């Protein structure tokens, strides 16, 4: 059973940057496509970015060119570098596999972008 723990959220001004990190325990890191999702207040959780076992990445149109997903095999982390952030990036961010496994959902990490 995998355990995923997100960190790195916080408050940032519009135009700023944050880096999120997800520690992936268990075999999921090597076996699954991993991804970051986000859920804004009053909205459904959506896929933001994903990275395959071979390092192939994909992004939602809303973050393309601004966000970068990466994996660190030694640390067993999946990171999300977020640049040029906007108020619309405010959400709770979660990592999970893609497609998501219900049992993998963690607490998430809150990201708030201020104007």
DSSP file (Angstrom, degrees, kcal/mol; ACC not computed):
  #  RESIDUE AA STRUCTURE BP1 BP2  ACC     N-H-->O    O-->H-N    N-H-->O    O-->H-N    TCO  KAPPA ALPHA  PHI   PSI    X-CA   Y-CA   Z-CA
    1    1 A X              0   0    0      0, 0.0     2,-0.2     0, 0.0   103,-0.0   0.000 360.0 360.0 360.0 126.4    0.0    0.0    0.0
    2    2 A X        -     0   0    0     24,-0.1     2,-0.4    25,-0.0    24,-0.2  -0.483 360.0-156.7 -82.0 152.2    1.5    3.3   -1.0
    3    3 A X  E     -A   25   0A   0     22,-0.9    22,-2.8    -2,-0.2     2,-0.5  -0.998   7.2-166.0-128.0 127.9    1.6    6.4    1.2
    4    4 A X  E     -A   24   0A   0     -2,-0.4     2,-0.5   100,-0.3    20,-0.2  -0.953   3.4-172.0-118.1 130.4    1.8    9.8   -0.4
    5    5 A X  E     -A   23   0A   0     18,-1.8    18,-2.4    -2,-0.5     2,-0.2  -0.972   8.7-156.9-127.0 118.1    2.7   12.9    1.6
    6    6 A X  E     +A   22   0A   0     -2,-0.5     2,-0.3    16,-0.2    16,-0.2  -0.630  19.8 159.5 -93.1 150.3    2.5   16.3    0.0
    7    7 A X  E     +A   21   0A   0     14,-2.0    14,-2.5    -2,-0.2   102,-0.1  -0.967  36.0  72.6-155.6 169.3    4.3   19.4    1.2
    8    8 A X        +     0   0    0     -2,-0.3    11,-0.4     1,-0.3    14,-0.1   0.352  59.1 135.0 105.9  -5.1    5.5   22.8    0.0
    9    9 A X        +     0   0    0     12,-0.1     2,-0.3     9,-0.1    -1,-0.3  -0.134  20.2 121.0 -69.8 172.3    2.3   24.8   -0.1
   10   10 A X  E     -d  111   0B   0    100,-0.8   102,-2.8    99,-0.1     2,-0.5  -0.989  60.0 -48.1 165.0-164.3    1.9   28.3    1.2
   11   11 A X  E     +d  112   0B   0     -2,-0.3     2,-0.3   100,-0.2   102,-0.2  -0.864  52.6 168.1-103.7 131.3    1.0   31.9    0.4
   12   12 A X  E     -d  113   0B   0    100,-2.6   102,-2.7    -2,-0.5     2,-0.2  -0.986  32.8-114.1-141.9 150.0    2.6   33.5   -2.6
   13   13 A X  E >   -d  114   0B   0     -2,-0.3     3,-2.4   100,-0.2    72,-0.2  -0.498  49.4 -83.5 -80.2 153.5    2.0   36.7   -4.5
   14   14 A X  T 3  S+     0   0    0    100,-2.7    72,-0.2     1,-0.3    -1,-0.1  -0.304 120.2  29.2 -55.0 136.5    0.8   36.7   -8.1
   15   15 A X  T 3  S+     0   0    0     70,-3.4    69,-0.6     1,-0.3    -1,-0.3   0.250 101.6 112.6  92.7 -11.9    3.7   36.2  -10.4
   16   16 A X    <   -     0   0    0     -3,-2.4    69,-2.1    69,-0.2     2,-0.3  -0.070  59.2-119.6 -86.0-171.9    5.7   34.3   -7.8
   17   17 A X        -     0   0    0     66,-0.2     2,-0.3    67,-0.2    66,-0.2  -0.931  20.7-179.9-133.2 151.8    6.8   30.7   -7.5
   18   18 A X  E     - B   0  82A   0     64,-2.0    64,-3.3    -2,-0.3     2,-0.5  -0.977  16.3-145.9-143.2 155.1    6.3   27.7   -5.3
   19   19 A X  E     - B   0  81A   0    -11,-0.4     2,-0.3    -2,-0.3    62,-0.2  -0.979  13.7-161.8-125.8 120.5    7.7   24.1   -5.4
   20   20 A X  E     - B   0  80A   0     60,-2.7    60,-2.4    -2,-0.5     2,-0.4  -0.715   5.0-162.5 -97.1 149.4    5.5   21.3   -4.1
   21   21 A X  E     -AB   7  79A   0    -14,-2.5   -14,-2.0    -2,-0.3     2,-0.5  -0.993   7.6-165.3-134.7 142.5    6.9   17.9   -3.2
   22   22 A X  E     -AB   6  78A   0     56,-1.1    56,-2.1    -2,-0.4     2,-0.5  -0.971  11.6-150.0-129.1 115.4    5.3   14.5   -2.8
   23   23 A X  E     -AB   5  77A   0    -18,-2.4   -18,-1.8    -2,-0.5     2,-0.7  -0.743  13.9-157.5 -84.1 127.7    7.1   11.7   -1.0
   24   24 A X  E     -A    4   0A   0     52,-2.8     2,-0.2    -2,-0.5   -20,-0.2  -0.908   9.0-172.0-112.9 108.3    5.9    8.4   -2.4
   25   25 A X  E     +A    3   0A   0    -22,-2.8   -22,-0.9    -2,-0.7     3,-0.4  -0.645  51.8  28.9 -93.4 156.1    6.4    5.4   -0.2
   26   26 A X  S >  S-     0   0    0     -2,-0.2     3,-0.6   -24,-0.2     4,-0.2  -0.365 110.5 -53.7  88.2-173.4    5.8    1.9   -1.4
   27   27 A X  T >> S+     0   0    0      1,-0.2     4,-1.2     2,-0.1     3,-1.2   0.550 108.9  93.2 -82.4  -7.1    6.1    0.5   -4.9
   28   28 A X  H 3> S+     0   0    0     -3,-0.4     4,-2.4     1,-0.3     3,-0.4   0.839  75.2  65.1 -57.4 -35.0    3.8    3.1   -6.5
   29   29 A X  H <4 S+     0   0    0     -3,-0.6    -1,-0.3     1,-0.2    -2,-0.1   0.865 112.5  32.9 -57.5 -36.9    6.7    5.4   -7.4
   30   30 A X  H <4 S+     0   0    0     -3,-1.2    -1,-0.2    -4,-0.2    -2,-0.2   0.601 124.6  42.9 -94.9 -12.8    8.2    2.8   -9.8
   31   31 A X  H  < S+     0   0    0     -4,-1.2     2,-0.3    -3,-0.4    -2,-0.2   0.668 103.3  58.3-110.4 -20.2    4.9    1.3  -11.0
   32   32 A X  S  < S-     0   0    0     -4,-2.4     2,-0.5    -5,-0.2    67,-0.1  -0.785  78.1-111.4-117.6 153.2    2.5    4.1  -11.7
   33   33 A X        -     0   0    0     65,-0.3    65,-2.3    -2,-0.3     2,-0.3  -0.727  46.5-147.1 -68.6 127.8    2.1    7.2  -13.7
   34   34 A X  E     +FE  51  97B   0     17,-2.3    17,-3.0    -2,-0.5     2,-0.3  -0.743  22.0 175.0-105.3 153.1    2.2    9.9  -11.0
   35   35 A X  E     -FE  50  96B   0     61,-2.9    61,-2.0    -2,-0.3     2,-0.4  -0.964  29.2-126.7-151.9 162.3    0.4   13.1  -11.1
   36   36 A X  E     -FE  49  95B   0     13,-2.7    12,-3.0    -2,-0.3    13,-1.6  -0.950  27.6-176.8-112.5 138.6   -0.5   16.3   -9.3
   37   37 A X  E     -FE  47  94B   0     57,-3.4    57,-2.6    -2,-0.4     2,-0.3  -0.831   6.7-157.2-124.2 164.2   -4.2   17.4   -9.0
   38   38 A X  E     -FE  46  93B   0      8,-2.3     8,-2.9    -2,-0.3     2,-0.4  -0.997   7.7-159.1-144.9 152.8   -5.8   20.4   -7.5
   39   39 A X  E     - E   0  92B   0     53,-2.3    53,-2.2    -2,-0.3     6,-0.2  -0.944  11.7-159.3-133.6 111.6   -9.1   21.4   -6.1
   40   40 A X    >   -     0   0    0      4,-0.5     3,-2.3    -2,-0.4    51,-0.2  -0.495  44.9 -73.8 -83.0 157.6  -10.2   25.0   -5.9
   41   41 A X  T 3  S+     0   0    0      1,-0.3    -1,-0.1    49,-0.2     3,-0.1  -0.277 119.0   3.5 -54.1 127.7  -12.9   26.1   -3.5
   42   42 A X  T 3  S+     0   0    0      1,-0.2     2,-0.3    -3,-0.1    -1,-0.3   0.545 114.8  99.9  76.0   7.1  -16.3   25.0   -4.8
   43   43 A X  S <  S-     0   0    0     -3,-2.3    -1,-0.2     1,-0.1     2,-0.1  -0.791  75.7 -97.5-123.8 165.5  -14.9   23.1   -7.7
   44   44 A X        -     0   0    0     -2,-0.3    -4,-0.5     1,-0.1     2,-0.3  -0.405  45.7 -95.7 -77.4 156.8  -14.0   19.5   -8.6
   45   45 A X        -     0   0    0     -6,-0.2     2,-0.3    -2,-0.1    -6,-0.2  -0.554  49.4-168.9 -71.0 134.1  -10.6   18.1   -8.3
   46   46 A X  E     -F   38   0B   0     -8,-2.9    -8,-2.3    -2,-0.3     2,-0.3  -0.908  26.0-104.0-130.0 155.0   -8.7   18.3  -11.6
   47   47 A X  E     +F   37   0B   0     -2,-0.3   -10,-0.3   -10,-0.2     3,-0.1  -0.595  33.5 174.7 -76.4 132.6   -5.6   16.9  -13.1
   48   48 A X  E     -     0   0B   0    -12,-3.0    12,-2.7     1,-0.4     2,-0.3   0.814  61.6 -17.1-104.2 -48.7   -2.8   19.4  -13.3
   49   49 A X  E     -FG  36  59B   0    -13,-1.6   -13,-2.7    10,-0.2    -1,-0.4  -0.989  55.5-163.7-158.8 152.3    0.3   17.4  -14.5
   50   50 A X  E     -FG  35  58B   0      8,-2.2     8,-2.0    -2,-0.3     2,-0.4  -0.969   4.6-158.7-141.3 158.6    1.4   13.9  -14.8
   51   51 A X  E     -FG  34  57B   0    -17,-3.0   -17,-2.3    -2,-0.3     6,-0.2  -0.993  17.2-137.3-140.7 129.4    4.7   12.0  -15.3
   52   52 A X    >   -     0   0    0      4,-2.6     3,-1.7    -2,-0.4   -19,-0.1  -0.193  33.9 -98.7 -80.1 173.5    5.1    8.5  -16.6
   53   53 A X  T 3  S+     0   0    0      1,-0.3    -1,-0.1     2,-0.1   -20,-0.1   0.732 127.9  50.3 -62.9 -21.4    7.4    5.8  -15.4
   54   54 A X  T 3  S-     0   0    0      2,-0.1    -1,-0.3     0, 0.0   -21,-0.0   0.333 124.8-102.8 -99.1   6.2    9.7    6.8  -18.2
   55   55 A X    <   +     0   0    0     -3,-1.7     2,-0.4     1,-0.3    -2,-0.1   0.603  68.5 150.0  87.2  11.1    9.6   10.5  -17.4
   56   56 A X        -     0   0    0      1,-0.0    -4,-2.6     2,-0.0    -1,-0.3  -0.660  30.8-156.0 -79.0 130.2    7.2   11.6  -20.1
   57   57 A X  E     -G   51   0B   0     -2,-0.4     2,-0.3    -6,-0.2    -6,-0.2  -0.725  17.2-177.0-111.2 155.4    5.2   14.6  -18.9
   58   58 A X  E     -G   50   0B   0     -8,-2.0    -8,-2.2    -2,-0.3     2,-0.3  -0.983   8.4-161.8-146.6 155.1    1.8   16.1  -19.7
   59   59 A X  E     -G   49   0B   0     -2,-0.3   -10,-0.2   -10,-0.2     2,-0.1  -0.957  25.9-107.2-139.4 150.3    0.1   19.2  -18.5
   60   60 A X    >>  -     0   0    0    -12,-2.7     3,-1.6    -2,-0.3     4,-1.1  -0.484  39.7-116.0 -67.4 149.2   -3.3   20.8  -18.3
   61   61 A X  T 34 S+     0   0    0      1,-0.3     3,-0.3     2,-0.2    -1,-0.1   0.833 112.4  63.9 -57.9 -32.6   -3.7   23.7  -20.7
   62   62 A X  T 34 S+     0   0    0      1,-0.2    -1,-0.3     3,-0.0   -14,-0.1   0.692 114.6  29.2 -68.5 -18.5   -4.1   26.1  -17.8
   63   63 A X  T X> S+     0   0    0     -3,-1.6     3,-2.4   -15,-0.2     4,-2.2   0.446  84.7 129.4-119.6  -3.8   -0.6   25.4  -16.4
   64   64 A X  T 3< S+     0   0    0     -4,-1.1     4,-0.1    -3,-0.3   -15,-0.0  -0.294  80.3  15.1 -59.3 132.1    1.3   24.6  -19.6
   65   65 A X  T 34 S+     0   0    0      2,-0.4    -1,-0.3     1,-0.1     3,-0.1   0.284 125.8  59.8  87.7 -10.8    4.5   26.6  -19.8
   66   66 A X  T <4 S+     0   0    0     -3,-2.4    17,-1.7     1,-0.2     2,-0.3   0.698  97.1  53.7-115.9 -35.3    4.3   27.7  -16.2
   67   67 A X  E  <  -C   82   0A   0     -4,-2.2    -2,-0.4    15,-0.2     2,-0.4  -0.774  59.6-165.4-107.1 148.7    4.4   24.4  -14.2
   68   68 A X  E     -C   81   0A   0     13,-2.3    13,-3.0    -2,-0.3     2,-0.4  -0.985   4.8-157.9-135.2 124.7    7.0   21.6  -14.4
   69   69 A X  E     +C   80   0A   0     -2,-0.4     2,-0.3    11,-0.2    11,-0.2  -0.809  22.0 165.4 -99.7 142.3    6.5   18.1  -12.9
   70   70 A X  E     -C   79   0A   0      9,-2.1     9,-2.4    -2,-0.4     2,-0.4  -0.962  26.6-134.9-150.3 164.7    9.6   16.0  -12.2
   71   71 A X  E     -C   78   0A   0     -2,-0.3     2,-0.6     7,-0.2     7,-0.2  -0.963   2.3-157.9-125.1 143.5   10.6   12.9  -10.3
   72   72 A X  E  >> -C   77   0A   0      5,-2.5     5,-1.6    -2,-0.4     4,-1.6  -0.937   7.1-169.3-118.4 104.6   13.6   12.3   -8.0
   73   73 A X  T  45S+     0   0    0     -2,-0.6    -1,-0.1     1,-0.2     5,-0.0   0.884  84.5  53.1 -64.5 -39.2   14.3    8.6   -7.9
   74   74 A X  T  45S+     0   0    0      1,-0.2    -1,-0.2     2,-0.1    -2,-0.0   0.892 119.9  33.3 -64.2 -39.2   16.8    8.8   -5.1
   75   75 A X  T  45S-     0   0    0      2,-0.1    -1,-0.2    -3,-0.1    -2,-0.2   0.579 102.3-131.7 -91.3 -11.2   14.4   10.7   -2.9
   76   76 A X  T  <5 +     0   0    0     -4,-1.6   -52,-2.8     1,-0.2     2,-0.3   0.931  59.2 139.4  55.6  48.3   11.3    9.0   -4.2
   77   77 A X  E   < -BC  23  72A   0     -5,-1.6    -5,-2.5   -54,-0.2     2,-0.5  -0.895  48.9-151.2-120.9 152.8    9.6   12.3   -4.7
   78   78 A X  E     -BC  22  71A   0    -56,-2.1   -56,-1.1    -2,-0.3     2,-0.3  -0.988  27.2-164.8-118.5 117.7    7.4   13.8   -7.4
   79   79 A X  E     -BC  21  70A   0     -9,-2.4    -9,-2.1    -2,-0.5     2,-0.4  -0.699  16.6-156.8-108.3 154.7    7.8   17.5   -7.5
   80   80 A X  E     -BC  20  69A   0    -60,-2.4   -60,-2.7    -2,-0.3     2,-0.6  -0.935   7.5-161.0-131.2 109.5    5.7   20.3   -9.0
   81   81 A X  E     -BC  19  68A   0    -13,-3.0   -13,-2.3    -2,-0.4     2,-0.5  -0.805  11.1-165.0 -89.1 122.7    7.5   23.6   -9.8
   82   82 A X  E     +BC  18  67A   0    -64,-3.3   -64,-2.0    -2,-0.6     2,-0.3  -0.945  11.7 173.4-116.8 118.7    5.0   26.4  -10.2
   83   83 A X        +     0   0    0    -17,-1.7   -66,-0.2    -2,-0.5   -67,-0.2  -0.769  58.8  21.6-118.9 163.8    6.1   29.7  -11.8
   84   84 A X  S    S-     0   0    0    -69,-0.6    -1,-0.2    -2,-0.3   -68,-0.2   0.903  85.4-164.2  47.3  50.4    4.3   32.8  -12.9
   85   85 A X        -     0   0    0    -69,-2.1   -70,-3.4    -3,-0.2     2,-0.3  -0.298  10.0-162.1 -72.3 149.0    1.4   31.9  -10.6
   86   86 A X    >   -     0   0    0    -72,-0.2     3,-2.1    -3,-0.1     4,-0.2  -0.781  37.1-101.3-123.2 168.3   -2.0   33.5  -10.8
   87   87 A X  G >  S+     0   0    0      1,-0.3     3,-1.8    -2,-0.3    26,-0.3   0.829 119.0  66.6 -58.3 -31.6   -4.9   33.8   -8.4
   88   88 A X  G 3  S+     0   0    0      1,-0.3    -1,-0.3   -48,-0.0   -48,-0.0   0.612  87.8  68.3 -68.0 -10.7   -6.6   31.0  -10.4
   89   89 A X  G <  S+     0   0    0     -3,-2.1    -1,-0.3     2,-0.0     2,-0.3   0.529  70.3 119.1 -83.9  -6.2   -3.9   28.6   -9.1
   90   90 A X    <   +     0   0    0     -3,-1.8     2,-0.3    -4,-0.2    22,-0.2  -0.448  43.1 104.8 -62.7 123.3   -5.2   28.9   -5.6
   91   91 A X  E    S- H   0 111B   0     20,-2.0    20,-2.8    -2,-0.3     2,-0.5  -0.971  76.2 -81.5-177.9 171.3   -6.3   25.4   -4.5
   92   92 A X  E     -EH  39 110B   0    -53,-2.2   -53,-2.3    -2,-0.3     2,-0.4  -0.889  48.5-147.3 -91.1 129.1   -5.5   22.4   -2.4
   93   93 A X  E     -EH  38 109B   0     16,-2.8    16,-2.2    -2,-0.5     2,-0.3  -0.836  18.3-178.3-105.6 135.7   -2.9   20.4   -4.3
   94   94 A X  E     -E   37   0B   0    -57,-2.6   -57,-3.4    -2,-0.4     2,-0.4  -0.931  17.1-143.9-128.1 149.6   -2.7   16.6   -4.1
   95   95 A X  E     +E   36   0B   0     -2,-0.3    11,-0.4   -59,-0.2     2,-0.3  -0.897  35.1 137.1-110.6 152.4   -0.5   13.9   -5.6
   96   96 A X  E     -E   35   0B   0    -61,-2.0   -61,-2.9    -2,-0.4     4,-0.1  -0.935  54.1 -75.0-168.5 177.8   -1.8   10.6   -6.7
   97   97 A X  E     -E   34   0B   0     -2,-0.3     2,-0.4   -63,-0.2   -63,-0.3  -0.365  57.4 -91.5 -79.4 170.8   -1.4    8.1   -9.6
   98   98 A X  S    S+     0   0    0    -65,-2.3   -65,-0.3     1,-0.2     2,-0.2  -0.940 124.8  32.2-129.5 108.4   -3.0    8.8  -12.9
   99   99 A X  S    S-     0   0    0     -2,-0.4    -1,-0.2   -67,-0.1    -2,-0.1   0.488 118.4-116.0 -71.6 156.7   -5.6    7.5  -13.0
  100  100 A X        -     0   0    0     -2,-0.2     2,-0.6    -4,-0.1    -2,-0.1  -0.301  14.5-140.6 -70.6 146.4   -6.0    8.1   -9.3
  101  101 A X    >>  -     0   0    0      1,-0.1     3,-2.4    -4,-0.1     4,-0.5  -0.933  13.6-140.6-101.3 120.4   -6.2    5.3   -6.7
  102  102 A X  G >4 S+     0   0    0     -2,-0.6     3,-1.2     1,-0.3    -1,-0.1   0.848 100.4  56.0 -51.9 -38.5   -8.8    6.3   -4.0
  103  103 A X  G 34 S+     0   0    0      1,-0.2    -1,-0.3    -3,-0.1    -3,-0.0   0.644  99.2  63.0 -71.2 -12.5   -6.7    4.9   -1.2
  104  104 A X  G <4 S+     0   0    0     -3,-2.4  -100,-0.3  -101,-0.1    -1,-0.2   0.633  71.3 117.2 -86.6 -14.1   -3.7    7.1   -2.2
  105  105 A X    <<  -     0   0    0     -3,-1.2     2,-0.1    -4,-0.5    -9,-0.1  -0.330  44.3-174.2 -61.0 129.9   -5.4   10.4   -1.6
  106  106 A X        -     0   0    0    -11,-0.4  -101,-0.1  -103,-0.1    -1,-0.1  -0.196  43.4 -78.8-104.1-159.8   -3.6   12.3    1.2
  107  107 A X        -     0   0    0      1,-0.1  -102,-0.1    -2,-0.1    -2,-0.1   0.714  64.4-144.8 -77.7 -21.4   -4.3   15.5    3.0
  108  108 A X        -     0   0    0    -13,-0.1     2,-0.4   -16,-0.1   -14,-0.2  -0.101  12.6 -96.0  79.0 173.4   -3.0   17.7    0.2
  109  109 A X  E     - H   0  93B   0    -16,-2.2   -16,-2.8  -102,-0.1     2,-0.3  -0.997  30.9-123.5-135.1 131.4   -1.2   21.0    0.6
  110  110 A X  E     - H   0  92B   0     -2,-0.4  -100,-0.8   -18,-0.2     2,-0.5  -0.541  23.2-171.3 -79.4 130.7   -2.8   24.4    0.4
  111  111 A X  E     -dH  10  91B   0    -20,-2.8   -20,-2.0    -2,-0.3     2,-0.5  -0.990   3.9-176.3-120.2 125.2   -1.6   26.9   -2.2
  112  112 A X  E     -d   11   0B   0   -102,-2.8  -100,-2.6    -2,-0.5     2,-0.5  -0.985   7.8-163.7-125.6 125.2   -2.9   30.4   -2.0
  113  113 A X  E     -d   12   0B   0     -2,-0.5     2,-0.3   -26,-0.3  -100,-0.2  -0.930  10.8-159.5-109.5 124.5   -2.0   33.1   -4.5
  114  114 A X  E      d   13   0B   0   -102,-2.7  -100,-2.7    -2,-0.5   -27,-0.0  -0.711 360.0 360.0-104.1 154.5   -2.7   36.7   -3.5
  115  115 A X              0   0    0     -2,-0.3  -102,-0.1  -102,-0.2    -1,-0.1   0.466 360.0 360.0 -85.6 360.0   -3.0   39.7   -5.8
